[in-house]
Every structure is written in structure tokens, then in C-alpha cells.
């Protein structure tokens, strides 16, 4: 869909943050516990059967679920960056506004205050499509549009970054990398269901730590944007990582 010419070397830091944001979204208390039932529904089997490896076909369906997620996120990235293009002459102001918004999301994650809008979920009925690749794709669309409470702040922060990118293609690509960060762990869970359930049970006691790390990361990104250090770090990476200089 995209050529290398839209990959500005200076946006490397944003792409890394997008992937990390996707992984943290997967590990959030709103997403992680529902992964096994989602996979079981898509596979048309029970969680117990999947743990015993009795539904290998779920991997293909999980891929279509991730494709559904990616479709919505990349559309959101396209819309955010297109909006940003309308205010390109106010890029400096937009950067600071984005910084403030991301800090607010971070404070929400830390529990210092709550944003009611982020607790609303726009549910879409996926229908009785369990066990089919089409149903898995629709379920991915529904999940992405759901805007669940935990995924909202991180996704909102990535969208704020997308609004600042130099082109619509770059903003769309940024959300594609966010989808990769969220989708890869989901695919791994489908491939190693038995190990995933055991690991998830051990991680439950660390959910608060994951939330705090997510909030801290968002606040750090917001501060970097407000102070202009985000751009300086991007240039530093460009100068000190030769590979990035060959991109774009």
C-alpha cells in the first residue's frame, strides 16, 4: 500500500512508540483477559479445547481478526493525519496541544483523575459468525470500534502523533505499526494458547504496574512534545543510527 518514499527517517521514533503502544494496549486489563474467549469464539470451540491444541485453524482466524483491527486503526490514522494537514501552518501549536492531550491521557492511566468518555464502549454486534474467517474479521472491526477504556488513552496518544505527521500516508502508516504492536501478541496467543493462559494468570497481579508504566510512557511522550525534545531525539537517532538515513 505504501512505498518507502513516505517513510521519513525522522519518524522512526514515532514508529517505535506506536509499536510499544500496541503491545501495552494488548497487555492492558481491558484487553488481556478477553483474549482467550475471543479466540475460542473465533475458533468455534471452548477455551479448554484450545488449551489442548484441538483447534489449529484458529491461527488463520486470528490473522483475520488482526486484519480487522488494522483496517479500523489505519482509517483512524488516515483521518487524524488528514485533519492535521488542514492545520499544517500551525504545526508548532498542534505539537504542544498534542503534548498536553497525551499528558492528560497519561494522568488518566495513572488514576489521578478519570475521563468519563474513555469509559464508554461503542459496541458493534458481530453476529453469529463464530468459526469463520469472515466472522473473525468482523469481530476485529467491532473490537477496534469498541474503543475500550484501557485502549482509548494509548490509541488517542498515537492518533495525536499521527495528526502531526508530514503526510496522510505517514499518519496511516503510524497507526499500522500500532496495529502490528497489538496484533503480534494476539497471534502468538493463538499459536501458543496453553502457555498464554498460564502466562496471563501470572501477569494478573502485575496489571497495576502495567497501567502505571503505560501512564508514565504517555506523560514522558507528552513532555517531550511540549519541550521540543521529541524532534531533537528524532534527529539524534537519524544522526547516530546510519540505517535510518537510508530510509525514505
PLY file of the C-alpha trace (Angstrom):
ply
format ascii 1.0
element vertex 248
property float x
property float y
property float z
element edge 247
property int vertex1
property int vertex2
end_header
0.00 0.00 0.00
2.87 2.36 0.77
6.23 2.97 -0.78
9.45 3.62 1.09
9.28 7.26 -0.01
6.67 8.03 2.66
8.90 6.69 5.44
10.69 9.78 6.69
13.76 8.70 8.64
12.94 11.22 11.35
9.65 9.46 12.13
11.48 6.33 13.28
10.94 7.25 16.94
7.20 7.64 16.36
7.02 4.20 14.74
8.81 2.60 17.71
6.45 4.33 20.13
3.45 3.16 18.07
4.58 -0.49 18.29
5.23 -0.21 22.04
1.82 1.43 22.44
0.20 -1.50 20.64
1.92 -4.03 22.92
0.90 -2.09 26.04
-2.68 -1.94 24.74
-2.66 -5.73 24.42
-1.37 -6.09 28.00
-3.95 -3.70 29.44
-6.53 -5.04 31.96
-9.35 -4.41 29.47
-7.82 -6.45 26.66
-5.67 -9.25 28.06
-8.43 -11.15 29.96
-10.76 -11.24 26.93
-8.19 -12.70 24.52
-8.92 -16.40 25.34
-12.73 -16.11 24.95
-12.29 -14.09 21.74
-10.02 -16.78 20.31
-12.40 -19.52 21.43
-15.34 -17.74 19.80
-13.47 -17.29 16.53
-12.35 -20.91 16.57
-15.85 -22.16 17.30
-14.58 -24.13 20.30
-14.11 -23.87 24.06
-11.10 -22.43 25.84
-10.36 -25.87 27.27
-10.26 -27.41 23.77
-7.93 -24.67 22.55
-5.60 -25.20 25.50
-5.31 -28.83 24.42
-4.44 -27.77 20.88
-7.67 -29.10 19.38
-8.29 -26.13 17.09
-5.26 -25.30 14.97
-7.40 -23.37 12.45
-7.80 -20.53 14.93
-4.44 -19.09 13.83
-5.83 -18.16 10.40
-8.93 -16.66 12.02
-6.76 -14.72 14.46
-4.93 -13.26 11.46
-8.25 -12.05 10.02
-9.16 -10.59 13.42
-5.90 -8.62 13.39
-6.66 -7.56 9.81
-9.98 -6.18 11.04
-8.20 -4.26 13.79
-5.66 -2.91 11.32
-8.36 -1.75 8.90
-10.03 0.45 11.51
-6.82 1.77 13.05
-5.34 2.73 9.67
-8.56 4.51 8.72
-8.32 6.42 12.01
-4.68 7.23 11.22
-5.66 8.48 7.77
-8.39 10.69 9.26
-6.13 12.08 12.02
-3.28 12.93 9.67
-5.69 14.41 7.09
-7.07 16.63 9.85
-3.53 17.61 10.76
-2.81 18.62 7.17
-5.57 21.23 7.39
-3.63 22.97 10.16
-0.12 22.45 8.81
0.74 26.12 9.22
0.02 25.77 12.96
2.32 22.76 13.38
4.11 24.25 16.42
0.84 24.91 18.23
-0.52 21.47 17.29
2.58 19.80 18.71
2.08 21.49 22.06
-1.65 20.70 22.05
-0.83 17.06 21.28
1.66 17.08 24.17
-0.97 18.36 26.61
-3.57 15.83 25.39
-1.13 12.92 25.73
-0.14 14.04 29.26
-3.84 14.12 30.20
-4.21 10.56 28.86
-1.21 9.55 30.95
-2.65 11.06 34.12
-5.90 9.21 33.39
-3.95 5.97 33.15
-2.25 6.64 36.49
-5.66 7.11 38.08
-5.04 10.70 39.18
-8.35 11.58 37.53
-10.77 9.87 35.17
-12.07 10.91 31.75
-15.69 9.63 31.53
-15.61 9.47 27.71
-12.89 6.82 27.85
-15.19 4.53 29.82
-17.80 4.38 27.08
-17.71 1.48 24.67
-19.30 1.62 21.20
-20.35 -2.00 20.84
-20.98 -3.43 17.39
-22.84 -6.70 17.06
-20.57 -9.10 15.19
-23.46 -11.52 14.68
-23.32 -15.27 14.96
-20.18 -15.65 12.87
-18.04 -17.70 15.22
-15.77 -20.18 13.48
-15.45 -18.34 10.15
-12.70 -16.08 8.83
-15.33 -13.50 7.88
-16.68 -13.57 11.43
-13.14 -13.10 12.77
-12.63 -10.07 10.51
-15.96 -8.54 11.61
-15.05 -9.21 15.24
-11.76 -7.36 14.69
-13.66 -4.38 13.26
-16.07 -4.45 16.21
-13.26 -4.65 18.77
-11.38 -1.70 17.22
-14.53 0.43 17.06
-15.33 -0.53 20.66
-12.76 1.98 21.95
-12.46 0.09 25.23
-11.46 2.09 28.34
-7.86 0.86 28.56
-7.01 1.05 24.87
-8.51 4.54 24.48
-5.75 6.65 26.07
-2.89 4.91 24.25
-4.71 4.90 20.91
-5.61 8.56 21.43
-1.94 9.37 22.04
-0.86 7.58 18.84
-3.58 9.42 16.91
-2.22 12.70 18.30
1.20 11.77 16.90
-0.41 10.81 13.58
-2.01 14.25 13.31
1.48 15.79 13.27
3.00 13.66 10.52
4.09 15.30 7.28
1.68 13.35 5.09
-1.52 11.36 5.25
0.45 8.26 4.26
2.81 8.66 7.21
-0.05 9.04 9.68
-1.77 5.98 8.28
1.49 4.00 8.47
1.94 5.04 12.10
-1.41 3.50 13.04
-0.47 0.44 11.01
2.56 -0.02 13.28
0.29 0.41 16.30
-1.87 -2.40 14.91
1.27 -4.53 14.49
2.17 -4.00 18.15
-1.32 -5.06 19.19
-1.67 -7.84 16.62
1.58 -9.78 17.03
0.93 -10.74 20.71
-2.60 -11.73 19.70
-1.22 -14.05 17.00
1.27 -15.52 19.46
-1.57 -16.17 21.92
-3.44 -18.06 19.18
-0.38 -20.18 18.36
0.53 -20.98 21.97
-2.79 -20.89 23.77
-1.81 -23.22 26.60
1.30 -21.25 27.51
-0.53 -17.96 27.03
-3.24 -18.80 29.59
-0.61 -19.79 32.16
1.42 -16.62 31.49
-1.72 -14.47 31.67
-2.63 -15.91 35.08
0.83 -15.00 36.36
0.57 -11.48 34.93
-2.74 -10.61 36.58
-1.01 -9.47 39.75
1.13 -7.06 37.71
-1.74 -5.28 35.94
-1.43 -2.16 38.07
2.27 -1.94 37.24
1.48 -2.24 33.52
-1.06 0.57 33.85
1.47 2.77 35.66
4.14 2.07 33.03
1.67 2.96 30.29
0.70 6.18 32.03
4.34 7.08 32.65
5.22 6.47 28.99
2.39 8.72 27.82
3.41 11.52 30.18
7.02 11.23 29.01
5.97 11.47 25.37
3.76 14.46 26.15
6.60 16.27 27.94
8.98 15.54 25.04
6.48 17.05 22.60
5.88 20.13 24.76
9.57 20.85 25.18
10.60 20.08 21.60
12.85 17.24 22.76
10.83 14.73 20.73
12.06 16.32 17.49
15.61 16.56 18.84
15.58 12.86 19.75
14.36 12.02 16.24
17.29 13.94 14.72
19.68 12.31 17.18
18.52 8.88 16.05
18.88 9.95 12.43
22.48 11.04 13.02
23.55 8.09 15.17
21.71 5.18 13.53
23.06 5.04 9.95
20.38 2.61 8.81
17.68 5.27 9.30
19.46 7.61 6.95
18.95 5.20 4.06
15.16 5.17 4.52
12.91 7.47 2.58
0 1
1 2
2 3
3 4
4 5
5 6
6 7
7 8
8 9
9 10
10 11
11 12
12 13
13 14
14 15
15 16
16 17
17 18
18 19
19 20
20 21
21 22
22 23
23 24
24 25
25 26
26 27
27 28
28 29
29 30
30 31
31 32
32 33
33 34
34 35
35 36
36 37
37 38
38 39
39 40
40 41
41 42
42 43
43 44
44 45
45 46
46 47
47 48
48 49
49 50
50 51
51 52
52 53
53 54
54 55
55 56
56 57
57 58
58 59
59 60
60 61
61 62
62 63
63 64
64 65
65 66
66 67
67 68
68 69
69 70
70 71
71 72
72 73
73 74
74 75
75 76
76 77
77 78
78 79
79 80
80 81
81 82
82 83
83 84
84 85
85 86
86 87
87 88
88 89
89 90
90 91
91 92
92 93
93 94
94 95
95 96
96 97
97 98
98 99
99 100
100 101
101 102
102 103
103 104
104 105
105 106
106 107
107 108
108 109
109 110
110 111
111 112
112 113
113 114
114 115
115 116
116 117
117 118
118 119
119 120
120 121
121 122
122 123
123 124
124 125
125 126
126 127
127 128
128 129
129 130
130 131
131 132
132 133
133 134
134 135
135 136
136 137
137 138
138 139
139 140
140 141
141 142
142 143
143 144
144 145
145 146
146 147
147 148
148 149
149 150
150 151
151 152
152 153
153 154
154 155
155 156
156 157
157 158
158 159
159 160
160 161
161 162
162 163
163 164
164 165
165 166
166 167
167 168
168 169
169 170
170 171
171 172
172 173
173 174
174 175
175 176
176 177
177 178
178 179
179 180
180 181
181 182
182 183
183 184
184 185
185 186
186 187
187 188
188 189
189 190
190 191
191 192
192 193
193 194
194 195
195 196
196 197
197 198
198 199
199 200
200 201
201 202
202 203
203 204
204 205
205 206
206 207
207 208
208 209
209 210
210 211
211 212
212 213
213 214
214 215
215 216
216 217
217 218
218 219
219 220
220 221
221 222
222 223
223 224
224 225
225 226
226 227
227 228
228 229
229 230
230 231
231 232
232 233
233 234
234 235
235 236
236 237
237 238
238 239
239 240
240 241
241 242
242 243
243 244
244 245
245 246
246 247
